[in-house]
Amino acid sequence: MADTEYAEIFREEAGELLEELETSLLELEKDPADLKIVSRVFRAMHTIKGSGAMFGFDDIAGFTHHVETVLDKVRDGTVPVSKELIDLTLASRDHIRALLDAATGGGEADSAQGERIIVSLQTLVGGGGAGKEQAPPTSEAATVPVEEHDPTVGKMTHYRIHIRPTPEFFVGGNTVELLLGELKKIGECTVFLHEEGKSEDSGYRGRWEILLTTDKGINGVEDVLVFAESSCEVKVKILATEGEDDFEEHKKLGEILVEKGEISVDALEKILERQKPLGELLVGENLVSRTSVDAALAEQKLVRDAREKATVTKGAESIRVASEKLDQLINLVGELVVTQARLTQIVSLNKDSDFVEPVEEVERLTGELRDCVLNIRMLPIGTTFAKFKRLVRDLSAELGKEVVMVTEGAETELDKNVIDQLSDPMVHLIRNSIDHGIESPEERQQAGKPRKGTISLAAHHSGANVVITVTDDGKGLDAERIRQKALEKGVFRADAELSEQDIWNTIFMPGLSTAKTVTSVSGRGVGMDVVKNTVDALKGSVSVTNSVKGRGTTVTITLPLTLAIIDGLLVKVGDTHFVLPLSQVEECVELTKEDIARFHQRRMLPVREQLVPYVRLRDFFDISGERPPLEQMVISRINGERFGLVLDDVVGEHQTVLKSLGWIYRNATGLSGSTILGNGHVALILDVANVMKCARQEERETLAN
């Protein structure tokens, strides 16, 4: 077993490489001719193998070696990219993940599965071609061959190549042009010919100077030149590697020419005493050719540009930080925000002018620190979107459907903790869309649709929230069928008046499914319930915002940017303070005694020509005391529905640092946490969705009795 510290390092790096590998393979399936993607896949697998051998993960290194051998043949054009190859490589990726989990205490890997994959790969490349090479040794001294540790592979590297052919080179029809053509296949070339006359039977006598930029590595360059080395004078020098800064400072023109032996130091110093540009002087004195000067100037610019890129890259370096340390930092910043709010309140009450300015400065700095720390934990949601491409591919194949996934707004950032918890709801929504929404290719053709269905994932910012939509172009929701299923489950009464959107959103009720048969994908009525519960726990909302029969369905998820510090609305009932997430607040209205009497104590209030049900927080939490003559009602929108919370007073907006209630209060109904106010008092954070759910359940029980 590998050392624990190194095992953790390898696990993190290998996990990232496996994610990149999966994404690249799905891209390669769409564009099999893209050699850049093939190289990316090979590099990811090669790095996993090398690092695995280095850190003592011999099983991973041994298995990966076989896969890498096949990918090398793909890179060389020997083996074509096919669906079978993609399937096997994806299966290899999954097996490497299983081996990685097993090596780090996460269960056992199926060794027989690995053997089956290797045999299938060997069969694919022609009856054991992948097995002719020996796997890397699995002893403690397991290493990867030296040439496989080429540090220039995968990095854009600049080379200077000199080729001086001998007469023997041209025997058999060889030409320098063919050699240059091979170099141009692996990178970008700038060619200079230093002519020294012409032979009658052997072509040019002279030397060629090539400036080559490629990511194939020094071994790849030498592979192209290997057959010419026996009959040519060949020199290869690495000038610079982009992204690294360990090469020499870029040389001046004269230094390059001296290094290449084009001119002596003494002659250079004499020329430098004159005022003309060095290149012009050297050409004018017939000390070097115009070609030599042009080549040296091109080399000088190439290295200088590489150094500038390296400087920029170096400035953008990042470090890996454990999420626990980041969470601790955010908690400390939260405490600082609370302390700063208390300090501000104390100064405002004491009206001490000497403290006003420094406290305002502390408030400004605290705000900047808070925003900075929260941004550290923000990640592009595209990291989650990428995971679902594999899901769509595998599930559509399992169900015999043709489905493609398109994404929009992948750069939209969201709190890492939210992204981590968002995976399961998104999986259920996508599975539901493919199983229930997207029709079979034959059905789509009969309906005048393309054979391939489309699932679209989109994300965008909306104030302090991120809005995610999952849209399919399938057959849409059958509102009448859903209504019948909901009536059977007793979700609502037969005489209830419901809008079409109300009916759509009943699919999020537990146990409700319109599937005619139970399959491995759906039919038990638990998937959409999981979606709603998870999104509610994230202080967000989910609803069906659009569905057209025969055209498709759109489900919208709204989530707060972060769960650590939120903007809230501070309200009061008696002496108790509550905080409502501001993202769920739509508006505030007054509730008078006349309004209550007009509806005969029914908890309904007409607001903008729509009846809004409400619950009185004083009654819900059993808070003692008399109601004020004029109550306030805060209207929230949850899962597309409006709902009112009646309270005594609205204090105003309040930036809330979330605190858990603790184990004792884990089952507290209608509450999701607490916060500390500027005066040191505790305010409870309302779970509006839970309050609405409990109030409706209570109303149904009352009506039933």
N, C-alpha and C positions, 0 to 999 in steps of 0.2 A: 504494500500500500504506500502511495506517495505521501510525502510529508504534508501535514495538514495545511500549513501556510501556502505551500506551492500548489496543493490541490485546489484551494480556493481561488488562487490566481488563475489557474488553468480552467477551472469551471466557469468563471466569469468570461474569460476570453473566448473559450470554446462555445459558450452559449451565444455570444454575439456573432461568432463566425457561422454557427448553425442557422441563426436567423437570416443572416446575409445569404447563406447558401440556398435556403429555401426560396427567398425572394428572387435570387438570380436564376434558379432553375425554372421558376414559373415564367420569368421574362424570356428565358431561352426557349421555352416551349412555344411561345408566341412568335419568336424570331430565331429559328434554328440556324440561320446563316450568319448571325452576329458573332464574330470571333472574339470580340471584346468581352461579351458575356461568358463565352466558353473559358476564356482566360481567368475571369473573375471566379468562376466556379472552381477551376483547377487550383487557383491560389488559395482559396478558402480551405479546400480539402487538404492541400499540401501543408498549409500552416498547422492545421489540426494534427496531422500526422507527425510533423516535426516537433511540435510542442508536446504532444503526447509522449513521444519517445524521450524527450528531454526531461520531463517531469515524472517519468516512471509509470505512465498509463500505457502499459505494453499492449493490452488487449485492443485499446482504441487505435494505437499506432499500427498494429498488425492488420486489423480489419481495414483501416483507412488506406493502407498501402495498396490493397487489391483494387479499391475503387479509384484511387489516384491513377493507377496504371491504365485503367480503361479511359479515364478522362484525358490522359496524356495522348492516347490514340485518337480521341475525338479532336483534341487540339491540333494534332498533326494531319487531320483529315482522313485518317485510316478508317475510323468508325463514324458513321453519320449520326446526327442527332435525330432520335426517333421517340415516339411516345413511350415505347418499352424502355428505352434508356432513361428517360425522365422519370418514369415510374420506379425503376430500380434505384436510381440515384436518390430520389426522395425517400424510398424505403431505407436506403443506406443512411441517410441523414437521421431518420427516426431511430435506427438501430444505434448509431453513434450517441444520440441523446440518451438512449436507454443504458448504454455502457457507461456513459458519463454519470448518470444518476446512480447506477449501481456502485460505481467506484467511489462515490461521495456519500454512500449510506442511504440511497433512495430506492431500495428494492433490488430485484435481480433482473438481469437481462437474459433474454432467450438466446442462448448460444446457437441453437439449431436454426433460428431465424437468420442469424448472421451467416451460417454455412449455406443456407438456401440462397441468400442474396449473392454470395460469392460465386456459387455454381451458375446461377442465372447470368451473372455478368460475364463469366468465362465463356458460357455458351453464346452470349450475344456477340462477343468479339471473335468468335470462330473456333470454338472447341478448345478452350483452355489457354487461349493466348494470354489471358490475364494472369495465368498461373505460372508462366515460364520464369518470371522474375521471382526471386526469393524475397519473402517478407523480411522486414527489418528484424534484427535479433531481439529476443525478448528477455535477455539476461539483464543484470543490473547495468551492464555496460552498453545497453541499447543506444545506438546512435544512428543518425541519418547520415548518409555519405556526404563528404565535404562539399561536393559540387552542388548538392541539393540545398546548401545553406547560402547560396548566392545572395548577398544582401541587395543586389541591384535588381532582382526579379520583382516585377510589379511597380518599380519606381522609374519615372522618366529620367533617363541618364544620357548624358552627352559624351560622345566619344570622338577622338581624332584617330583616323585610320590612314596609314600610308601603305600603298601597294606599288611595288616596282616589279613588273613581270620580267622573267627571263625568256629567251627564245623558246625554251622547252614548253612554256605555258601555252603557247599558241598552237602546239601540235595537237591534232585531233579536233580542230575547229573551236577550241576555247577562245572566248573573247572577254575583254574586261567589261564590255557592256552587259553580258549575261550575269557576271558577278555583281555588277552594280544593281542590276534588276532584282537580284535576290536580296541585297541589302535594303532596297527600297520597299520590299514586301514587309520587312519587320520594323520599319521606322521611316522618319523623314531625313532625307539626305541632301547635303549641299556638296557638290563635286567640283574639284579643281584639278586641271591637268597641267602638269609641269612637263612641257615637251622637251625632248632631247634628241630629236631627229626621228627618222622613220626607216625601218628595215624593209627590204624588198620582199622578204618571205615571212616575216614574223609580226607585222603590224607595227604600232607605235613603240618607239623606245623612249621611255620616260617614266614618270611616276605619277600616280594618282593620289590625291589627298581628299579624304572624305570626312565631313563633319556629320555624324549620325546621331539622331535622337530617337531612343526606343526604350520600351519597358520590358524587353525580353531578357535582360540580364547579360552579363559578360559572356556567360556560357552560350547563350543564344547567338550572340554576335560571332563568337569563335566557331560555332557550328557551321555558319555560312561560309566562313573563310577557310575552313579546315582543308578542303581539297586544293586550295590555291597555295597553301603554305609550302608544298613540296617543290613548286616551280616559280614562286614569287617571293620577294622580300616583303614580309608583312609585319607591320607594327601597329599595335592597338593601345591607346592610352585613354583612361577615363578622365574627362575634364571636370565634370560636375554631376551631381545627382540632386535633382530638385527635391526640396523638403529637408535637405541636410546642409549643414554649414561647416563640415569638417574638411572642406577642400581649401586650397590656397586662395589668398586674395587675388582678384583678377589681375592678370599681368598686363603690362604695357606692351605696345606693338614691338618695340625693340627687344624686350625680354623674351617674347614668344619666338622671335626670329633667331635669337642667340641660342635658346633652348633647342630649337630644331636644327641648329647647325647651319643656318642659312648665311650667317655673318659672324665675324669675330667681335669680341668685346672692344678691342682697340679701334676697329673700323667704325663701330657704332658710336663710340665716344667722340671721334673726330666729326662725324656727321652731326651729332647732337649740338655741336658748337654753333651750327648755323641756325637760321631763323625759320626756314621753310618747314612745313609739316614733314615729319620723319619719313612717312611713306613716299612722298614725292621726292625727297632727297635721295632715298635709297634707289628708287627707280631711275632717277636722273643720273646717278653715278654708275648705273649698270651693275650695282652690287647684288640686287635681287630683281626678280621679274615682277611685273604688275600682278600676275596671278598669285605670287607668294604673298604680296602685301594684302590683296583682297582676301585671301584665305586667312591670314593672321588677324585682320580686322573683323572678319566674320566670327572667328573663334573668340576674340576678345569680347564681342557683343554677346555671344551665346553664354559665356561664363558669367558675365556681369548680370545678365537677365536672370540666370539661374540663382545667383546669390541674392538678388532682390526678392525672388520668389521664396527662397529659403528663409529670408528674414521675416517675410510676411507670415509664412507658415509657422515659424517658431513663435511669433507673437500670439498665435491662436491656439497654442498648446493647451490641453486640458488635463485634469487629474481625476482619478477615480476616488469617490468619497462614499463611505458606507451610508446607506439610507438611515440607519439608526442615529448616526452623528448629525445628519441633516435634520431629522425630526427633533433632536434635542435642541439644535440651534433655533428652529422655528418656535419651539416651546419657550425658550428663553426670550426670544423677541416678543412673543405674546405677553409674557410677564412684564417686559419693558413697556409695552404699549399700555397695559393696565396701570402700571406705576406712573407713567407719564400723564395719563388721564386724571389720576388722583391729584398729582402735583398741579396740573392746570386748574383743577377745580378749587384747590386750597388757595392758590394765588388769587383767583378771581373773587373768592369770598373775602379774603383779607385786604384786597385792594392795595397791595404793597407795590408801588411803582418800581422799586429797585429790582424786583424779581420778574417783572413782566417780560422784559426783553430776553433775559437768559432762558426763561421757561418757554417762550415762543421759539427760541433757537433749538432747545431740546425737542420740542414738539416737531419741528421741521426735520431735524436729523433722525428722530425716531421713525417718522413717516417714510423717509428715504430708505432707512435701514430695513424697515418692514417690507417695502416694495421690492427691494433688492433681494432679500432672503427668500421671499415667496417666488420670485422669478427663477431662482436657482432650481426650484423643484418643478418648474414648468417644463413639459416635454411636448414635442409635436405629436398630435393625435395620429399622424401617419404611421407611427411605430406600431399602433394597434391595428390600423387598417391593413397593413401589410400581412399580418397574421391570417387574415380572413380569406386571402386569395387561395390558400391551400384548402381551406374548408370548402369554399365554393367549388373548387376543382374536384375534390374527392366526393363530395356529397352529390353533385350533379351527375357524376359517373355512376354512383351507386343507384340513383333513382332513374337512370336512363334519360336524363335531360341534358340539354345544351345550354349552359349558363355562363355569362361573362360578368365580371365585376368591374365597375368603374368607380373612381374616387375623385373627390373634389374637396379642396380645403385641407389637405393633409398637413399643411404647415401650421394649422391652428393649434395653439398651445393650451394645455390643460394640466392641472396638478397631477403629479405622478401617482399619488394615492388614488385619485379618481380614476385615472387610466387603468390602474391595476384591477380595480373592482368593476370596471366597465366591460371587461372581456366576456364574462358569462352572459349578461343581457344581450350583447351584440351577437353572440353565437346563437342564442335562441331565436332572435329576430331573423337572422339570415337563414337558419334552418327552416323556420316557419315559412319564410318567403319562397324558398326553393320547393318545399314540399307542398304547401297549400296554394301558393300564388302562381308560380311559373308552370305553364302547361307543358305537356310533352311536345317534341318537335312536330309531330303529325297534327296535333290539335292546334298548334300555333299556325301552321300552314293553312289549315282549313279556315281559320279565323282571319286570314290575310295578314298574319304577323310574320316577322323573320323567324327562322327556325331557332335561332339562339335567343334566349331570354336575357334580360339585363337587370342586374341588381346594382343600384347606385348608392354609395355611401358619401355623404357630404357633411361638412362641418363648417361653422362660422361663428364668430363672436357676436354676441348681442348684449351690450352693456356689460354687466358683471357675470354673464352666463355664456356658456357654449351651447349652441344648438346643433344637434346631430340628427340627420334625417336618413332613414333607410327606405328606399323606394324600389319597388319592382314593377315591371310592365306586364304582370300576369293577369289573372282573370278577375281580380278585385274581390271584395268581401260581399257575401250574400247576406244582406241585412235581415231579410225575413227568416232565413235559416238560423242565424245567430239569435234572433228574437225568440224563436221557438225553443232553442236549446236553453236560453236564459230562463224562460218560463218554466221549463221542466225542472231546472235547478232551483227555482224559487228566488231568483235574483230580484225580480220585481213582479208586481201584480199584473194581471191580464188587462185591467182597465187603465194602467199607467200610460200617461202621454209622454212619449220619449222622442227626442229628435233622432235623426239618422246617426249623428255623431255619438249620441248617448248609447245607441245600440252597438255601434262599432266598438266602443271602449269597454263593453262588457266582456270582450275576449280576454281582458286582463284579470277576470275573476277566477279564483281557484277552481279547478275541476271542470272548467268549461272548454269544450273542444268540439269543433264541427267535423272533425275527421270521421269518415265512415268506418275505417278500420284502424286498429292500433298497429303501428310499425315501429321499427327501431329508431325512427326519426321523430315521430310525433304521434299524437292521438290520445294521450292520457290527460291533457288539460293542465299540465304543470309548468310548461315552458314559459308562457306569457305571464303567469303568476310570478314566476321567478324574476322576470324582467321588471315588473312593477315593484315588487318588494325591494329589489336591489337598488333601483333608481330612487325610490322613496327614501331608502337608508342613506343615499348620497345627497339628500336634500334637494332632489330634482323632481321632474315630472315626466311622464310618458303618455302619449295619446296617439290615436289614429287621427291624423289631421285631414286625410283625403283618401277616398276610395271610389273608383268608378268601375262599374261592372264591365269586364272585358278589357279594361285599360290598365289597371294596376292599383297599388295601394302605397300610401306614404305614412310611415310611423315616425313621430318626432320625439326626441329626447332632449330635454332642457336640463342642464347641469350647472352648478356654480363653478367658477374658475378654480376655487380652492376650498378645502374643508377646514383650514386652520384658522383663518380670520375672515369673517364675512361682514357685509354691510347689513345692518338690521334696522327694524323699526321698534323703538322702545315704547311700550305701552304699560298701563297701570290698571290694576283691579284692586280696590281697597289699598292696602299697604304693600301689595305684592307686585313686583315688576316682572314683565314678560318681554321677550324679544322675538319678533317675527322676522324670518329671512326677507330682506327687502325685495329680493328677486321674485317672491311669490305675492307681493302686495300690489294690487291693481289700483285701488283708490280707497278713500275714507269718507264716510257719510255719517250724518246724525240720525239717531233713532229716538223719536219722541214717544210720549205716552199715547198720543193720538194715533201714531202709526201702529202701535201694538194693539190698541182697541179696535182699529179698523179691520184688522185681520183676526179678531176674536181669539187672541192669544196664540194663534198659529205662528210658528217661527218662520215667517216669510216677509219680505219687504220688496216692493217694486223699485228697481233701480234702472234707470234708462230703458224703460219699457220691457224689463225682464224681471221676473220674480226670482229673488235670490234667497235661498234658505240660509238660516243662521243659527248659531249656538251661542249662548251666553256663558262666557268663561267663568263668571261668578258661580253659576250653577254647575258647570262641568267639573270644576275643581273644588266645589263646596266651600267657597270662601265666604266667611261670615260678614255681616254688615249690610247697610241699606244701599239700594241702588240709587244713583244720582238722578235728578229729574230729567236730565238730558244725557243720554248715553251715546257713545261713539261706536260705529261699526266699521271694522276694517275688512274690505272685500279682497279675498285672495282668489287666484285662479290656479286650480290643481287639476292636472290632466285634462285641460280644456274646459273644466267646469268652474263656475263661480260659486263661492261659498263665503259667508260672512261670519266674523267673530265679533261679538258685542262685548265692550269693555267700558271702563269708567273714563279713561283719559288717554290721549295720545301724546306722549312726551316729545318724540322727535326721532330723527335718525341717530344711529349709534353704531360705531364700528365694534364688532363683537369678536372677542377671542374665545373660541370654543373650548369648553372644559367638559370632561365626562362627568356624569352624575355619581359614578362609583357603583360597585357591585350591589349594594343594598337596594338601589333605586333602578336596577336594570329592567324591571317590569313596569316602571311608571308609565301610565297611559297618557299619551298626548305630549310628552316631553322628550326632547332629543339631546339635551345637554344643559349647561349653565354657563354663565359668564360673570365677571366681577365688574361692577360699575365704578365710576370715578370716585364715588364716596365710600367705596369699600363694601357696599352691599351686594348681595347675590341676586342676579336676575335669571329666570328660567327661560330656556329657549324652547319655543313651541314647535312641535311636530304637527304642522297644520293638516297634512294628509291624514295622519292618524286620528286627529280630533274629528275631522270630517267623517271618517270611516266609522268611528265609534258612535257619533251622533246619529248617523243614518241607521245604524244597527239598532240603536235604542228606539228610534222612531218606528221602525218596522215592527219591533216587538210590541210597542204600545198600540199600534194599529191592529195588530193580530189579536190582541186581548180585548 
